[in-house]
Amino acid sequence: MIIKRYLQLNFLISAAMSIAFICFPKPGLALYGISGDTTLYVIAQYFGATHAAFAILLWLALRKNQPQFLRMIVVSFFVGDTAGTLVLLIAQVRGLMDPSGWVLVGLCLFFAAGYAYGAFNKLPKS
């Protein structure tokens, strides 16, 4: 099932981003051409903490085989990744990140498209 693969990939990426941004916020931000002060690094660590929650939620979703639970996860991640794509796209167009910021835009769009496919076509409604 393609949605299960999306969840697995999203789990791995969220776990990696969680560790990177919690433990190494300055180098994590520098990958995208973003520099700042301690306040920005705290926000980056919070971003990492949010990805830790995503990773655990994805891990639980992969362990459970209940269609309703899976549908709720996929729909919520579709909405979140769609909003994230828009936010990152605006930031990238405004020049707030260097060209490697397009990787984040593309990654968010990739997940939004995959979760849209699952939410609207491939998952049971109830």
C-alpha positions as CSV (number, residue, x, y, z in Angstrom):
1,M,0.0,0.0,0.0
2,I,1.5,3.3,-1.1
3,I,0.1,5.2,1.9
4,K,2.0,2.8,4.3
5,R,5.2,3.6,2.4
6,Y,4.5,7.4,2.8
7,L,4.0,6.9,6.5
8,Q,7.2,4.9,6.8
9,L,9.2,7.5,4.9
10,N,7.5,10.4,6.8
11,F,8.4,8.5,10.1
12,L,12.1,8.3,9.1
13,I,12.3,11.9,8.0
14,S,10.5,13.2,11.1
15,A,12.7,11.2,13.4
16,A,15.8,12.5,11.7
17,M,14.6,16.1,11.7
18,S,13.6,15.8,15.3
19,I,17.1,14.7,16.4
20,A,18.9,17.2,14.1
21,F,16.9,20.3,15.2
22,I,16.7,19.4,18.9
23,C,20.3,18.6,19.3
24,F,21.9,20.8,16.6
25,P,19.6,23.7,15.8
26,K,22.2,26.1,14.5
27,P,23.7,23.7,11.9
28,G,20.2,22.5,11.0
29,L,19.1,26.0,10.1
30,A,22.4,26.7,8.4
31,L,21.5,23.9,5.9
32,Y,18.8,26.2,4.6
33,G,20.8,29.4,4.7
34,I,19.1,30.6,7.9
35,S,21.1,32.2,10.7
36,G,20.0,34.0,13.8
37,D,20.2,34.4,17.5
38,T,19.4,32.2,20.4
39,T,15.7,32.8,20.1
40,L,15.6,31.4,16.6
41,Y,17.5,28.3,17.8
42,V,14.8,27.8,20.5
43,I,12.1,27.9,17.8
44,A,14.2,25.4,15.7
45,Q,14.3,23.1,18.7
46,Y,10.6,23.5,19.2
47,F,10.2,22.5,15.5
48,G,12.3,19.5,16.2
49,A,10.1,18.6,19.2
50,T,7.0,18.8,17.0
51,H,8.7,16.4,14.6
52,A,9.3,14.1,17.6
53,A,5.5,14.0,18.2
54,F,4.9,13.4,14.4
55,A,7.4,10.5,14.5
56,I,5.7,8.9,17.5
57,L,2.3,9.4,16.0
58,L,3.5,7.8,12.7
59,W,5.1,4.9,14.5
60,L,1.8,4.3,16.3
61,A,-0.2,4.5,13.1
62,L,2.1,2.0,11.4
63,R,1.6,-0.5,14.3
64,K,-2.1,-0.2,14.3
65,N,-4.1,-1.6,11.5
66,Q,-7.3,0.3,12.0
67,P,-8.7,2.0,8.9
68,Q,-10.4,4.9,10.8
69,F,-7.2,5.7,12.8
70,L,-5.1,5.6,9.6
71,R,-7.6,7.8,7.8
72,M,-7.5,10.4,10.6
73,I,-3.7,10.5,10.4
74,V,-3.6,10.7,6.6
75,V,-6.2,13.5,6.5
76,S,-4.5,15.5,9.3
77,F,-1.1,15.1,7.7
78,F,-2.5,16.1,4.3
79,V,-3.9,19.4,5.8
80,G,-0.6,20.0,7.7
81,D,1.6,19.4,4.7
82,T,-0.5,21.5,2.4
83,A,-0.3,24.4,4.8
84,G,3.4,23.8,5.3
85,T,4.0,23.8,1.6
86,L,2.3,27.2,1.3
87,V,4.2,28.7,4.2
88,L,7.6,27.4,2.9
89,L,6.8,28.4,-0.6
90,I,6.1,32.0,0.5
91,A,9.3,32.0,2.6
92,Q,11.3,30.7,-0.3
93,V,9.9,33.2,-2.8
94,R,10.5,36.0,-0.4
95,G,14.2,35.0,-0.2
96,L,14.2,34.0,3.4
97,M,16.0,30.7,2.7
98,D,18.8,29.9,0.3
99,P,18.2,27.7,-2.8
100,S,18.4,24.5,-0.6
101,G,15.1,25.7,0.9
102,W,13.4,24.3,-2.2
103,V,14.2,20.9,-0.8
104,L,11.8,21.6,2.1
105,V,9.2,23.0,-0.2
106,G,9.4,19.9,-2.4
107,L,9.4,17.5,0.5
108,C,6.3,19.1,2.0
109,L,4.6,19.1,-1.4
110,F,5.6,15.4,-2.0
111,F,3.9,14.4,1.3
112,A,0.9,16.7,0.7
113,A,0.3,15.0,-2.7
114,G,0.7,11.5,-1.3
115,Y,-1.6,12.1,1.6
116,A,-4.1,13.8,-0.7
117,Y,-4.1,10.6,-2.8
118,G,-4.7,8.5,0.3
119,A,-7.3,10.8,1.8
120,F,-9.4,11.1,-1.3
121,N,-8.9,7.8,-3.2
122,K,-7.4,4.9,-1.3
123,L,-8.5,4.8,2.3
124,P,-11.8,3.4,3.7
125,K,-14.3,6.1,4.6
126,S,-15.2,4.5,7.9
